[in-house]
Amino acid sequence: MGERRDGAVGGMLRRVEVLTRRVALLGIAALFVAIAITIVDVLLRAVAGFGILGTIDMIQLCTMVAVFAAIPYAFAMQEHVGVDFVLHRMPPRLAAFFQGVGMLAAVAMMLGIGWYGWLRMMQQGEFGDSSQTIGIPIAFYWVPLLVAAVLSVLATAMLAVAYFARAAGAAVALPAREDVTAYE
């Protein structure tokens, strides 16, 4: 549509995009760590007859980081699966309004997930729960979910602002994904 990503909303969207991309890259690094642990463990078992103590605990934690690190970036880039067969039939400003409403629903959902995760983390922290093999506090396994929830709320809230600004007639560019409000 030719909008530039400047102004307050565009600048904030860009910052959120950069932040969530960096977190997603940390998730990729965690996945590589999990792969490396697995390979070394398998090789040690084959060659030396013993493995790495706590392999499963470490791989599970790395997997939690990898999975949850990607979610905020997917929100920021609008890469989650969506059903937009109705939106492209609407006038662009009305479609932008409904996209904003959808983003507010995502904010509410991620706030709920974050709240639930916080309560569970605090409960398991009080009980002193830890992983079975090497004793990693189970609360650590909730941290990736909580970070993902906070960053997802930030990303979806900024997208809601951008969509509502578009609904009001402002020229706000959105991240990479083809903009469904651009259909005419």
N, C-alpha and C positions, 0 to 999 in steps of 0.2 A: 504494500500500500504506500510505500515511500516515506513512512514516518521515520523520524530519527529518534534514537534513544537518548535524548537529552531531557533536561528538566528534572524536577524532583522525583517523579514517579519512575521515569526511565532510568535515572541514575541509581535509584534504589533497586530496581529490578536487576540492573547489571551487577551491582554489588552482591545481591543474593545469589545470582547465577554463578559468580566467581567463587563465593564462599562454599556453595553447595558442590561445585565441581571439585574444589580442593578436598572436601570431605569424601566425596566419591572416590577420588584418587587414593586417599588413605584406605578406603575399603578395598580397592584393588590390591594395594600393598598387603593388606591383611590376608587376602585370598592367596597371594603368592607365598606368604609365610606359611599358611596352612598346607599349601602344595609342597613346599620345601620340607616341612616337618614330616609329611606323609612319605615323601620319597626317601628321606634319610632313615625314617623308622623302618620302612620296608627293606632298604638295603642293609641296615644293621641286623635285622632279623635273619636275612638270607646269608649274610657273610659271617657275622659274629655270634648269632644265636640269641641275641637280646635286642629289645627295642628301646625306644625313648620312653621314660616314665612320664605318664600324663599326656600322652599323645592325643587321646580323645578329648580330654579337658581343653587342651590348647587349641585343637582344631575347632571344637565347638565355639570357643570364644572368638577365634579368628573369623569363623563363618558368621557369627552374630554381627561382628563389626562390618564384614563385607556386605551382607544383605542390607542392614539398616543404613549404612553409609550411602547407598544408592538411592534410597527412597526420596530424600529431599531434593536431590538433583533431578530425578524424574518429575517431581512436582514443578520445580523451577523451570524446566524445559518443556513442560506440558506434554510429557511423553507417556503418561499413563493411558491406558485404554479408555476410550470415551465413545459414547454413542452420540453422534452429532447429525444424524440424518434429518432431524427436525430443524436444527440451528441454521443449516445452510439455506433453508427455505424462508427464513425470517429476514426482515430488514436488518442491516448490520448493527444498528444501535440497539435494537431489541435483543438480538442474539448476544451482544456484548453484555447486556443487563443479565440475561439468564446465565451466561458464563460466570459473571460475578457472583450470582446466587450459588452456582455450583462450587465456586471457590470458597464461599462462606461455609457451605456444607462440609467441604474438606477441612477447613479450619476447625469446625466443631468436632469432626471425627478424630482428627489428630490430637486435639486437646483432650478428648476422652481417652484415647490410647495412651497419651502421655500421663494423664492422671492415674489411670489404672496401673501403668508401669511403675510410677512413683510409689504408689501404695504397696505394690508387691515387693519392690526393691526394699522399701523401709521395713516391711514385715520380715522378709528373709534376712535382712541385716540384723534385726532384733534377735532373731532366732539363731544367728551365727551360722546359717547354712553355707556349706562350701561344696566345691566339686568333689566327686568321690575319690579320685586318685591322688591329686596333688594339693587339694585344699584351696583352690581359688575361691574367694568369697563369691557366692552366687549373686550378690548385689552387683558385682562387676559385669555380669552377663546382661543386666538390665540397662547399663549405661548407654550402649549403642542405641537401644530403643528410645531412650529418653532424649538423646541428642538428635536422633532422627525426628522425633515428634516435635521438638522445639524448632528445628530448622524447617520442617515441613509446614508448621504453623506460620513461620515467617514468610516462606515462599508463597504459600497459598493466600495469605493475607495481602501481600504485595500484589499478587496477580488479581485478587478481588478489587483492590483499589484501581489497578490499571483498567480492568474491564468496566468498572463503574465510571471511570473517567471517559472511556470510549463511549459508553452509553450516553453520557452527557455531551458528547460531541468533541471531546479532546482527541488530538492525534497522538496516541501513545503506542509506540512499537512494542511488540511482545517478543519473547525469546523464540528461538529457532523454528519451532513447529509451525506448520502452515496454519495460518490464522483462520479459524472457521468463521469469524465475523467478516472476513474479506469476500465471501461469496456474494455475488450480486446477480 
